[in-house]
Amino acid sequence: MKLSMKSRYAFRALADLSIHSKSAHVPLNVLAQRNGISPQFLEQVFASLRRAGIVRSIKGPQGGYYLARPAGEITVSDIVYAIDGDYYITDEKTADPCKDEEISDVIQELIIDPLNRQTKKVLQGVTLEDMEEEYLKHNEEEYMYYI
């Protein structure tokens, strides 16, 4: 599995949105500027996130985005699925049909299935809230002064 840049940008922008939209919605151009992402590209990302029900928008000159549900309910799996679709490794028989079905079964059972289970476990086990908390913890350490 390879995470697309679109997913990576979604992670960055959503973590930023989670932190900064607690009291008000955040304009897309502000998210784009703070994260070094093209506003046009970020609009494509947020269109997918809107369709998936992860973010909502307010239109107009004072418009912006906010999370559609609490950050603790939005998993990395939700985000990747909204942006890139299914993240599982293709079944061995589908990816490369071969005459020797036994070796295909072995590859599926020993490699593909465990990888898919672990990928699912990781992606469903991390929430946007986890990302926000970890970011804030790292950011806090960066500005600590030691005497």
N, C-alpha and C positions, 0 to 999 in steps of 0.2 A: 504494500500500500504506500502510496506517495500522496502527501497532503499538497493540494494545489496552493498557489500563491493567493488565489481568491479566498480559500478557507483561512489561510494565515492572516490575511488582511481583515477578514471577518472577526477572527479572534481578537486582534488588536483593537479594532473599532468598537466591538461589543464590550470589551473590558473597559475601555475609555467611557463608553456610554453608561455602563453600569455604575461607574464611579461618579460621573458628572451629571447624571439625570435624576438624582435623588430628589432635588427640589424643583427642577424645571427641565423641559425638553431641550435637546441639544441640536443646533443646526448642523446639517451634513457638512457644509464647508468648514466648520470649526473642527469636526471630527477628522476630516481629511487633512487639514493643515497640521493639527497636533500630531497626527500619525504618519505624515509624509506620504499620503496616498492621494492619487489623482481623484478629484471630486467626481469626474465622470465615471471612473472605474468603481468608486465607492457607491455611487448611485446604483450601478448594476448589482453590486453585492447586496445592498439594502433592499432592492426590489425582490430578490430571492428570499431574504430574511422576512420581509413583509408578507410575502405569499405563504411562508411557513408559519406565520403567527408568532414570530420571535420578537419583532419590533412593530411599533405603530408609529404613524406620522401625523403631524398637524400641518396642514397646508397654509400657505400665505407668507407674507413678509416676516412675520414673527414665528414662523413654523419651525419644526424640528422633529427629532425622533426621541422616543423613550421605549423602554422594554415593555413588551406586551404582558409579561408575567414576571414574577420575582426571579432574580438571578439564580437563586438556589434551585429553581425548577427547570432551568435551561442547561442541558448537558452539552458537552462538546460533540457528542453523537448527533444531537439535534441540529447543531450548527453545520457540521460536515455534511449531513444528509440534505439540509436545505440548500447548500451551495453546490456540492458535487454529486449528490445522489448516493446510491448504495456504495458503501465503503468496503464491502467484503471482497476477498480474493475469489475469483471465479472458480467454480468446481473444476476439478481435474478433467473430468469427462467432457465438460463443455469447452474448456480452454483448448484441449488438444486430444481429440478422440484417437485412440490407438487400438491396435488389434489385441494387445495384451491387457485385458480388463483387470486382471489381478494386480498388476503393478500400478495401474491407475487407482485402484481401491486402496492400496498401501499408501501411495502418495497422498491421497485424500485424507485417510485416517491419521497418518503420522505427521503430516505437515500442514495441509490446508485447513482442516477442521480446528486443530489447536491454535493456529494463527488467527483464525476468524474469532474463536472464543476469547482469546486474550485481547484482540483489538476491540471487540465489543465491550469487554470488561473495563478496559481503560477509558474508552470514549464515553461510555455511559456512567463511569464512576467519577468523572470530573465535571463540575458545574461551572457556570460563569461566576458564581459567587466564590468558588474556590480560587479561580484565576484572579479575581479582584483582590481577595484577601492576601494571596501570595504576592501579588504586585505591590500592594500597599506595604507589606512587611519588608520587601526588598527596598522599596523607595524610602521607607523610614530609616533603614540601616545606612543608606547612602548619605543621609543628612545628619547622622549622629556625630556629635563632637566628643572626642575622648580627651580627658585631662590627665 
